[in-house]
Amino acid sequence: MERKNLIGRIVYSKAGRDKDKYFMILDVLNEEFVYLVDGDLRRLERPKKKKIKHLIFTDKICDEVKDIILKGKRLNDATVRKAIGQKIANKEV
């Protein structure tokens, strides 16, 4: 998958200490690793580096957050938390 297609996507961790938690892809390091945030335990200043093979990809993308990231604007943890919560609860804005 292309980098810009992955940024903002909601993923589910299927392995590791963070198993069974939802995250959003903040950035793509290479073909094997991505950086994840959830706005709570994994904040923007310390994203989680995770292997792609340990993730389950959902079809949900936080378009509003994706645009902020791709345009290089300032993003905060509250926005990330809110976006993930809305997508998981299926309450699209």
LINCOR-V792220 format. One record per pair of residues at least 24 apart in sequence whose ideal C-beta (glycine too) atoms are under 8 Angstrom apart, sorted by the first residue. I is the first residue (numbers start at 0). J is the second residue. D is the distance in Angstrom with one decimal. If there is no record, write none. Layout:
I | J | D
I | J | D
This chain:
2 | 26 | 7.9
2 | 27 | 4.5
3 | 69 | 6.5
5 | 33 | 6.5
6 | 65 | 5.4
6 | 68 | 5.5
6 | 69 | 6.6
7 | 60 | 5.0
7 | 61 | 4.6
7 | 62 | 6.6
7 | 64 | 5.2
7 | 65 | 3.0
7 | 68 | 6.7
8 | 56 | 6.3
8 | 57 | 7.1
8 | 59 | 7.2
8 | 60 | 5.1
8 | 61 | 7.9
9 | 57 | 4.7
9 | 59 | 4.3
9 | 60 | 7.2
9 | 61 | 6.9
9 | 83 | 6.3
9 | 86 | 5.1
9 | 87 | 7.1
10 | 35 | 6.9
10 | 54 | 4.4
10 | 55 | 6.5
10 | 56 | 5.5
10 | 57 | 6.6
11 | 54 | 6.8
11 | 55 | 4.2
11 | 56 | 8.0
11 | 57 | 6.5
12 | 49 | 7.1
12 | 53 | 6.5
12 | 54 | 6.3
12 | 55 | 7.8
13 | 53 | 5.9
13 | 54 | 6.7
13 | 55 | 5.3
14 | 53 | 4.1
15 | 49 | 7.3
15 | 53 | 6.1
17 | 41 | 7.8
17 | 47 | 6.8
17 | 49 | 7.9
21 | 83 | 5.7
21 | 87 | 5.7
22 | 47 | 7.0
22 | 49 | 7.8
22 | 83 | 7.5
23 | 61 | 6.0
23 | 64 | 6.7
23 | 79 | 6.1
23 | 82 | 6.9
23 | 83 | 5.6
25 | 68 | 6.9
26 | 68 | 7.7
36 | 76 | 7.6
36 | 79 | 5.5
37 | 79 | 6.9
37 | 80 | 7.1
37 | 83 | 6.2
38 | 76 | 4.0
38 | 77 | 6.7
38 | 78 | 7.5
38 | 79 | 3.5
38 | 80 | 3.5
38 | 81 | 7.9
38 | 83 | 6.8
39 | 76 | 7.4
39 | 80 | 6.0
42 | 76 | 5.1
43 | 74 | 6.2
43 | 75 | 7.2
43 | 76 | 5.8
43 | 79 | 7.0
57 | 86 | 7.8
59 | 86 | 4.3
59 | 87 | 7.8
61 | 86 | 6.2
63 | 92 | 7.3
